[in-house]
Structure formats: structure tokens, C-alpha cells
Amino acid sequence: MKIIFRANDILEAHIIAGMLNSEGIDTYVGGHYLQGAVGDLAALGFANVFVADEQAEQAEQLLQDYQQAELVDFPLTDEDGLAPAG
């Protein structure tokens, strides 16, 4: 196993793991039990996403694409101030 991503928190780690899982890459998120030590440990940087060594290259490419993607701002309301249908 290889650490593929060092997340700021456990939620971010699970978001990244979910993205990789959706592409067929098995992941393991570590750091769940370290949350309880917040106060004794720094509150950030304890959650990591691991992948198998043989899937690391594919995971690194997906992460690079993810981190370079542009943010798309979807409007929550239309020009009349109403929520879009659908």
C-alpha cells in the first residue's frame, strides 16, 4: 500500500477515496481514530488515502487531473430568483 493523498481532514480523505473508487481503484482511508486525539494532535493532516502499489500510477494521474480541474459555478437560482427545475 502507498499513501496517495494526505488530506486536511477525514471528510476530504473520503471524498478523494470515493472519486478513486468510482474509477475502479480500491482505497483505504487511514486516520479515523486519530480524530479523537484532536487537541493533543494537530487538527489537520492526519487523514491519508492509501492505494495498492499496482494502482498507484493510475491514482496519481486521476488526482493530478482532479487537482487541475477548474471549478464550475452552478447558479442556485435563475434570473428570477427561483430554483432551477429538475
N, CA, C and O atoms as CSV, one atom per row, in Angstrom:
chain,resi,resn,atom,element,x,y,z
A,1,MET,N,N,0.848,-1.179,0.000
A,1,MET,CA,C,0.000,0.000,0.000
A,1,MET,C,C,0.896,1.245,0.000
A,1,MET,O,O,2.004,1.254,0.538
A,2,LYS,N,N,0.366,2.278,-0.622
A,2,LYS,CA,C,1.110,3.526,-0.744
A,2,LYS,C,C,0.171,4.680,-0.403
A,2,LYS,O,O,-0.987,4.693,-0.820
A,3,ILE,N,N,0.679,5.642,0.355
A,3,ILE,CA,C,-0.112,6.846,0.599
A,3,ILE,C,C,-0.151,7.635,-0.706
A,3,ILE,O,O,0.882,8.030,-1.247
A,4,ILE,N,N,-1.364,7.851,-1.193
A,4,ILE,CA,C,-1.537,8.548,-2.461
A,4,ILE,C,C,-1.982,9.990,-2.246
A,4,ILE,O,O,-1.794,10.844,-3.113
A,5,PHE,N,N,-2.584,10.256,-1.060
A,5,PHE,CA,C,-3.098,11.596,-0.786
A,5,PHE,C,C,-3.096,11.840,0.706
A,5,PHE,O,O,-3.574,11.008,1.477
A,6,ARG,N,N,-2.562,12.974,1.116
A,6,ARG,CA,C,-2.591,13.399,2.519
A,6,ARG,C,C,-3.644,14.493,2.637
A,6,ARG,O,O,-3.443,15.625,2.198
A,7,ALA,N,N,-4.757,14.130,3.234
A,7,ALA,CA,C,-5.899,15.042,3.310
A,7,ALA,C,C,-5.785,15.969,4.507
A,7,ALA,O,O,-5.066,15.688,5.466
A,8,ASN,N,N,-6.506,17.078,4.435
A,8,ASN,CA,C,-6.563,18.002,5.555
A,8,ASN,C,C,-7.430,17.471,6.686
A,8,ASN,O,O,-7.191,17.766,7.857
A,9,ASP,N,N,-8.442,16.683,6.324
A,9,ASP,CA,C,-9.328,16.107,7.337
A,9,ASP,C,C,-9.946,14.827,6.789
A,9,ASP,O,O,-9.755,14.492,5.619
A,10,ILE,N,N,-10.678,14.119,7.624
A,10,ILE,CA,C,-11.221,12.819,7.258
A,10,ILE,C,C,-12.267,12.941,6.154
A,10,ILE,O,O,-12.389,12.038,5.326
A,11,LEU,N,N,-13.015,14.026,6.125
A,11,LEU,CA,C,-14.022,14.232,5.077
A,11,LEU,C,C,-13.359,14.360,3.709
A,11,LEU,O,O,-13.796,13.730,2.746
A,12,GLU,N,N,-12.323,15.160,3.621
A,12,GLU,CA,C,-11.610,15.311,2.356
A,12,GLU,C,C,-11.024,13.979,1.909
A,12,GLU,O,O,-11.050,13.658,0.721
A,13,ALA,N,N,-10.497,13.202,2.851
A,13,ALA,CA,C,-9.937,11.887,2.521
A,13,ALA,C,C,-11.003,10.990,1.908
A,13,ALA,O,O,-10.735,10.286,0.934
A,14,HIS,N,N,-12.205,11.009,2.465
A,14,HIS,CA,C,-13.274,10.166,1.932
A,14,HIS,C,C,-13.779,10.663,0.579
A,14,HIS,O,O,-14.201,9.856,-0.250
A,15,ILE,N,N,-13.747,11.950,0.343
A,15,ILE,CA,C,-14.132,12.479,-0.968
A,15,ILE,C,C,-13.154,11.969,-2.030
A,15,ILE,O,O,-13.575,11.502,-3.089
A,16,ILE,N,N,-11.867,12.056,-1.752
A,16,ILE,CA,C,-10.847,11.585,-2.688
A,16,ILE,C,C,-10.960,10.076,-2.871
A,16,ILE,O,O,-10.882,9.583,-3.996
A,17,ALA,N,N,-11.142,9.340,-1.779
A,17,ALA,CA,C,-11.276,7.887,-1.865
A,17,ALA,C,C,-12.486,7.513,-2.716
A,17,ALA,O,O,-12.410,6.588,-3.524
A,18,GLY,N,N,-13.593,8.216,-2.544
A,18,GLY,CA,C,-14.789,7.951,-3.329
A,18,GLY,C,C,-14.567,8.195,-4.806
A,18,GLY,O,O,-15.042,7.426,-5.642
A,19,MET,N,N,-13.845,9.269,-5.140
A,19,MET,CA,C,-13.537,9.556,-6.537
A,19,MET,C,C,-12.702,8.424,-7.136
A,19,MET,O,O,-12.972,7.961,-8.245
A,20,LEU,N,N,-11.686,7.986,-6.390
A,20,LEU,CA,C,-10.832,6.903,-6.878
A,20,LEU,C,C,-11.614,5.593,-6.976
A,20,LEU,O,O,-11.446,4.849,-7.942
A,21,ASN,N,N,-12.462,5.303,-5.995
A,21,ASN,CA,C,-13.291,4.095,-6.032
A,21,ASN,C,C,-14.179,4.091,-7.266
A,21,ASN,O,O,-14.371,3.046,-7.889
A,22,SER,N,N,-14.726,5.254,-7.627
A,22,SER,CA,C,-15.616,5.330,-8.791
A,22,SER,C,C,-14.878,5.029,-10.089
A,22,SER,O,O,-15.504,4.720,-11.103
A,23,GLU,N,N,-13.553,5.118,-10.064
A,23,GLU,CA,C,-12.725,4.806,-11.226
A,23,GLU,C,C,-12.134,3.392,-11.133
A,23,GLU,O,O,-11.265,3.025,-11.923
A,24,GLY,N,N,-12.611,2.606,-10.165
A,24,GLY,CA,C,-12.179,1.221,-10.050
A,24,GLY,C,C,-10.907,1.010,-9.245
A,24,GLY,O,O,-10.306,-0.062,-9.307
A,25,ILE,N,N,-10.494,2.012,-8.496
A,25,ILE,CA,C,-9.282,1.905,-7.682
A,25,ILE,C,C,-9.697,1.670,-6.237
A,25,ILE,O,O,-10.436,2.464,-5.654
A,26,ASP,N,N,-9.217,0.576,-5.671
A,26,ASP,CA,C,-9.508,0.269,-4.268
A,26,ASP,C,C,-8.686,1.174,-3.373
A,26,ASP,O,O,-7.501,1.397,-3.619
A,27,THR,N,N,-9.319,1.694,-2.335
A,27,THR,CA,C,-8.645,2.619,-1.420
A,27,THR,C,C,-8.841,2.189,0.027
A,27,THR,O,O,-9.727,1.399,0.353
A,28,TYR,N,N,-8.002,2.725,0.862
A,28,TYR,CA,C,-8.141,2.591,2.314
A,28,TYR,C,C,-7.899,3.983,2.897
A,28,TYR,O,O,-6.892,4.624,2.595
A,29,VAL,N,N,-8.819,4.436,3.723
A,29,VAL,CA,C,-8.655,5.727,4.386
A,29,VAL,C,C,-8.170,5.476,5.803
A,29,VAL,O,O,-8.837,4.792,6.580
A,30,GLY,N,N,-7.017,6.026,6.139
A,30,GLY,CA,C,-6.450,5.875,7.472
A,30,GLY,C,C,-6.536,7.170,8.242
A,30,GLY,O,O,-6.494,8.253,7.658
A,31,GLY,N,N,-6.655,7.064,9.546
A,31,GLY,CA,C,-6.660,8.241,10.397
A,31,GLY,C,C,-7.954,8.459,11.151
A,31,GLY,O,O,-8.091,9.440,11.882
A,32,HIS,N,N,-8.921,7.540,10.979
A,32,HIS,CA,C,-10.211,7.708,11.651
A,32,HIS,C,C,-10.067,7.879,13.161
A,32,HIS,O,O,-10.678,8.769,13.753
A,33,TYR,N,N,-9.279,7.045,13.761
A,33,TYR,CA,C,-9.198,7.040,15.223
A,33,TYR,C,C,-8.316,8.152,15.767
A,33,TYR,O,O,-8.317,8.415,16.970
A,34,LEU,N,N,-7.570,8.800,14.897
A,34,LEU,CA,C,-6.747,9.926,15.344
A,34,LEU,C,C,-7.574,11.179,15.556
A,34,LEU,O,O,-7.116,12.123,16.199
A,35,GLN,N,N,-8.810,11.201,15.012
A,35,GLN,CA,C,-9.691,12.346,15.229
A,35,GLN,C,C,-9.906,12.593,16.707
A,35,GLN,O,O,-10.004,13.741,17.143
A,36,GLY,N,N,-9.979,11.525,17.477
A,36,GLY,CA,C,-10.222,11.641,18.906
A,36,GLY,C,C,-9.085,12.308,19.649
A,36,GLY,O,O,-9.257,12.755,20.783
A,37,ALA,N,N,-7.932,12.378,19.022
A,37,ALA,CA,C,-6.774,12.982,19.671
A,37,ALA,C,C,-6.629,14.463,19.332
A,37,ALA,O,O,-5.680,15.112,19.770
A,38,VAL,N,N,-7.578,15.002,18.547
A,38,VAL,CA,C,-7.503,16.420,18.209
A,38,VAL,C,C,-7.526,17.213,19.509
A,38,VAL,O,O,-8.384,17.000,20.365
A,39,GLY,N,N,-6.610,18.093,19.639
A,39,GLY,CA,C,-6.365,18.802,20.892
A,39,GLY,C,C,-5.000,18.400,21.405
A,39,GLY,O,O,-4.217,19.236,21.855
A,40,ASP,N,N,-4.722,17.094,21.332
A,40,ASP,CA,C,-3.383,16.595,21.652
A,40,ASP,C,C,-2.516,16.580,20.394
A,40,ASP,O,O,-1.301,16.763,20.457
A,41,LEU,N,N,-3.173,16.356,19.243
A,41,LEU,CA,C,-2.506,16.370,17.943
A,41,LEU,C,C,-3.013,17.561,17.148
A,41,LEU,O,O,-4.043,18.147,17.482
A,42,ALA,N,N,-2.296,17.912,16.110
A,42,ALA,CA,C,-2.796,18.953,15.200
A,42,ALA,C,C,-4.107,18.486,14.582
A,42,ALA,O,O,-4.275,17.298,14.307
A,43,ALA,N,N,-5.029,19.403,14.364
A,43,ALA,CA,C,-6.355,19.050,13.857
A,43,ALA,C,C,-6.347,18.695,12.373
A,43,ALA,O,O,-7.334,18.154,11.874
A,44,LEU,N,N,-5.285,18.977,11.668
A,44,LEU,CA,C,-5.220,18.723,10.231
A,44,LEU,C,C,-4.061,17.807,9.887
A,44,LEU,O,O,-3.065,17.740,10.607
A,45,GLY,N,N,-4.207,17.097,8.767
A,45,GLY,CA,C,-3.094,16.323,8.235
A,45,GLY,C,C,-2.961,14.914,8.755
A,45,GLY,O,O,-1.932,14.279,8.522
A,46,PHE,N,N,-3.949,14.401,9.444
A,46,PHE,CA,C,-3.836,13.043,9.984
A,46,PHE,C,C,-4.555,12.001,9.141
A,46,PHE,O,O,-4.396,10.804,9.381
A,47,ALA,N,N,-5.341,12.428,8.162
A,47,ALA,CA,C,-6.114,11.507,7.324
A,47,ALA,C,C,-5.380,11.277,6.009
A,47,ALA,O,O,-5.016,12.227,5.316
A,48,ASN,N,N,-5.167,10.018,5.676
A,48,ASN,CA,C,-4.451,9.656,4.463
A,48,ASN,C,C,-5.262,8.673,3.642
A,48,ASN,O,O,-6.023,7.872,4.185
A,49,VAL,N,N,-5.090,8.741,2.314
A,49,VAL,CA,C,-5.718,7.791,1.405
A,49,VAL,C,C,-4.623,6.891,0.857
A,49,VAL,O,O,-3.623,7.362,0.314
A,50,PHE,N,N,-4.829,5.597,1.009
A,50,PHE,CA,C,-3.871,4.598,0.547
A,50,PHE,C,C,-4.442,3.839,-0.641
A,50,PHE,O,O,-5.651,3.622,-0.720
A,51,VAL,N,N,-3.567,3.432,-1.574
A,51,VAL,CA,C,-3.950,2.544,-2.668
A,51,VAL,C,C,-2.880,1.457,-2.798
A,51,VAL,O,O,-1.763,1.597,-2.301
A,52,ALA,N,N,-3.254,0.374,-3.478
A,52,ALA,CA,C,-2.294,-0.701,-3.739
A,52,ALA,C,C,-1.190,-0.178,-4.654
A,52,ALA,O,O,-1.427,0.671,-5.513
A,53,ASP,N,N,0.009,-0.692,-4.457
A,53,ASP,CA,C,1.154,-0.233,-5.247
A,53,ASP,C,C,0.890,-0.312,-6.748
A,53,ASP,O,O,1.279,0.583,-7.498
A,54,GLU,N,N,0.229,-1.385,-7.185
A,54,GLU,CA,C,-0.001,-1.565,-8.621
A,54,GLU,C,C,-1.054,-0.600,-9.194
A,54,GLU,O,O,-1.170,-0.484,-10.414
A,55,GLN,N,N,-1.805,0.078,-8.353
A,55,GLN,CA,C,-2.785,1.054,-8.818
A,55,GLN,C,C,-2.335,2.494,-8.552
A,55,GLN,O,O,-3.064,3.437,-8.859
A,56,ALA,N,N,-1.154,2.662,-7.990
A,56,ALA,CA,C,-0.679,3.989,-7.590
A,56,ALA,C,C,-0.503,4.932,-8.772
A,56,ALA,O,O,-0.870,6.103,-8.679
A,57,GLU,N,N,0.041,4.456,-9.863
A,57,GLU,CA,C,0.283,5.336,-11.017
A,57,GLU,C,C,-1.039,5.864,-11.581
A,57,GLU,O,O,-1.156,7.054,-11.874
A,58,GLN,N,N,-2.031,4.986,-11.732
A,58,GLN,CA,C,-3.339,5.410,-12.231
A,58,GLN,C,C,-3.980,6.393,-11.253
A,58,GLN,O,O,-4.574,7.386,-11.672
A,59,ALA,N,N,-3.865,6.122,-9.951
A,59,ALA,CA,C,-4.446,7.002,-8.936
A,59,ALA,C,C,-3.775,8.368,-8.950
A,59,ALA,O,O,-4.451,9.389,-8.823
A,60,GLU,N,N,-2.473,8.399,-9.100
A,60,GLU,CA,C,-1.750,9.670,-9.154
A,60,GLU,C,C,-2.193,10.502,-10.346
A,60,GLU,O,O,-2.331,11.720,-10.227
A,61,GLN,N,N,-2.419,9.870,-11.491
A,61,GLN,CA,C,-2.879,10.596,-12.673
A,61,GLN,C,C,-4.276,11.160,-12.450
A,61,GLN,O,O,-4.539,12.309,-12.807
A,62,LEU,N,N,-5.177,10.373,-11.866
A,62,LEU,CA,C,-6.532,10.852,-11.579
A,62,LEU,C,C,-6.505,12.021,-10.597
A,62,LEU,O,O,-7.244,12.992,-10.760
A,63,LEU,N,N,-5.657,11.925,-9.585
A,63,LEU,CA,C,-5.538,13.017,-8.617
A,63,LEU,C,C,-4.988,14.282,-9.262
A,63,LEU,O,O,-5.440,15.388,-8.964
A,64,GLN,N,N,-4.023,14.114,-10.135
A,64,GLN,CA,C,-3.469,15.274,-10.833
A,64,GLN,C,C,-4.553,15.941,-11.680
A,64,GLN,O,O,-4.674,17.166,-11.677
A,65,ASP,N,N,-5.339,15.147,-12.402
A,65,ASP,CA,C,-6.431,15.699,-13.206
A,65,ASP,C,C,-7.453,16.401,-12.317
A,65,ASP,O,O,-7.941,17.479,-12.656
A,66,TYR,N,N,-7.772,15.793,-11.190
A,66,TYR,CA,C,-8.744,16.364,-10.246
A,66,TYR,C,C,-8.261,17.705,-9.701
A,66,TYR,O,O,-9.029,18.665,-9.629
A,67,GLN,N,N,-6.992,17.765,-9.319
A,67,GLN,CA,C,-6.461,18.978,-8.712
A,67,GLN,C,C,-6.273,20.100,-9.724
A,67,GLN,O,O,-6.210,21.267,-9.338
A,68,GLN,N,N,-6.184,19.770,-11.012
A,68,GLN,CA,C,-6.011,20.792,-12.042
A,68,GLN,C,C,-7.336,21.214,-12.669
A,68,GLN,O,O,-7.368,22.144,-13.476
A,69,ALA,N,N,-8.420,20.546,-12.311
A,69,ALA,CA,C,-9.727,20.863,-12.894
A,69,ALA,C,C,-10.184,22.243,-12.450
A,69,ALA,O,O,-9.869,22.696,-11.349
A,70,GLU,N,N,-10.930,22.898,-13.324
A,70,GLU,CA,C,-11.468,24.205,-12.992
A,70,GLU,C,C,-12.784,24.045,-12.243
A,70,GLU,O,O,-13.575,23.148,-12.535
A,71,LEU,N,N,-13.003,24.913,-11.292
A,71,LEU,CA,C,-14.245,24.925,-10.540
A,71,LEU,C,C,-15.345,25.509,-11.404
A,71,LEU,O,O,-15.190,26.577,-11.997
A,72,VAL,N,N,-16.458,24.796,-11.468
A,72,VAL,CA,C,-17.609,25.276,-12.227
A,72,VAL,C,C,-18.632,25.796,-11.229
A,72,VAL,O,O,-19.027,25.089,-10.303
A,73,ASP,N,N,-19.053,27.034,-11.426
A,73,ASP,CA,C,-20.009,27.658,-10.515
A,73,ASP,C,C,-21.410,27.512,-11.096
A,73,ASP,O,O,-21.762,28.174,-12.072
A,74,PHE,N,N,-22.208,26.634,-10.482
A,74,PHE,CA,C,-23.581,26.434,-10.911
A,74,PHE,C,C,-24.480,27.380,-10.122
A,74,PHE,O,O,-24.407,27.418,-8.894
A,75,PRO,N,N,-25.326,28.143,-10.810
A,75,PRO,CA,C,-26.225,29.057,-10.092
A,75,PRO,C,C,-27.271,28.278,-9.305
A,75,PRO,O,O,-27.811,27.281,-9.784
A,76,LEU,N,N,-27.548,28.743,-8.100
A,76,LEU,CA,C,-28.566,28.116,-7.275
A,76,LEU,C,C,-29.948,28.640,-7.596
A,76,LEU,O,O,-30.954,28.031,-7.231
A,77,THR,N,N,-29.998,29.777,-8.282
A,77,THR,CA,C,-31.284,30.342,-8.687
A,77,THR,C,C,-31.175,30.838,-10.115
A,77,THR,O,O,-30.077,31.094,-10.609
A,78,ASP,N,N,-32.310,30.974,-10.775
A,78,ASP,CA,C,-32.312,31.524,-12.131
A,78,ASP,C,C,-32.393,33.043,-12.056
A,78,ASP,O,O,-32.307,33.624,-10.974
A,79,GLU,N,N,-32.559,33.688,-13.220
A,79,GLU,CA,C,-32.567,35.148,-13.251
A,79,GLU,C,C,-33.737,35.754,-12.500
A,79,GLU,O,O,-33.688,36.928,-12.134
A,80,ASP,N,N,-34.806,34.969,-12.256
A,80,ASP,CA,C,-35.959,35.446,-11.486
A,80,ASP,C,C,-35.841,35.158,-9.983
A,80,ASP,O,O,-36.752,35.458,-9.211
A,81,GLY,N,N,-34.737,34.587,-9.592
A,81,GLY,CA,C,-34.522,34.264,-8.188
A,81,GLY,C,C,-35.154,32.948,-7.756
A,81,GLY,O,O,-35.287,32.677,-6.563
A,82,LEU,N,N,-35.541,32.139,-8.726
A,82,LEU,CA,C,-36.174,30.853,-8.432
A,82,LEU,C,C,-35.173,29.718,-8.623
A,82,LEU,O,O,-34.254,29.818,-9.436
A,83,ALA,N,N,-35.359,28.652,-7.875
A,83,ALA,CA,C,-34.518,27.472,-8.016
A,83,ALA,C,C,-34.775,26.834,-9.372
A,83,ALA,O,O,-35.928,26.758,-9.797
A,84,PRO,N,N,-33.735,26.371,-10.068
A,84,PRO,CA,C,-33.924,25.738,-11.373
A,84,PRO,C,C,-34.762,24.467,-11.250
A,84,PRO,O,O,-34.663,23.746,-10.257
A,85,ALA,N,N,-35.577,24.200,-12.250
A,85,ALA,CA,C,-36.400,22.983,-12.257
A,85,ALA,C,C,-35.510,21.778,-12.481
A,85,ALA,O,O,-34.490,21.863,-13.164
A,86,GLY,N,N,-35.903,20.662,-11.903
A,86,GLY,CA,C,-35.196,19.433,-12.181
A,86,GLY,C,C,-34.582,18.874,-11.005
A,86,GLY,O,O,-33.942,17.825,-11.082
